[in-house]
């Protein structure tokens, strides 16, 4: 695939300067800016939250904060050491 993406989702971070914005415009890529106080419009945060809900929280009843923290730590360990990732050719991020 040798074509530019159609959209650039921009979270209004300071890393995006005028030079980058002009370059994006020159490539014909449309900028889509999320609302400043709207983290729920961030697709990366949404992906993490959705994965946590589907893989962890839909299968248990959280008893208290300590129980939740333990479950999230266990999921993070599984995610980084055991779960396969398609983008890594079905390998785990940390061998």
HELIX and SHEET records of a PDB file:
HELIX    1   1 UNK A   18  UNK A   26  1                                   9    
HELIX    2   2 UNK A   39  UNK A   41  5                                   3    
HELIX    3   3 UNK A   43  UNK A   55  1                                  13    
HELIX    4   4 UNK A   57  UNK A   59  5                                   3    
HELIX    5   5 UNK A   65  UNK A   81  1                                  17    
HELIX    6   6 UNK A   86  UNK A   88  5                                   3    
SHEET    1   A 2 UNK A   7  UNK A  10  0                                        
SHEET    2   A 2 UNK A  30  UNK A  33  1                                        
END                                                                             
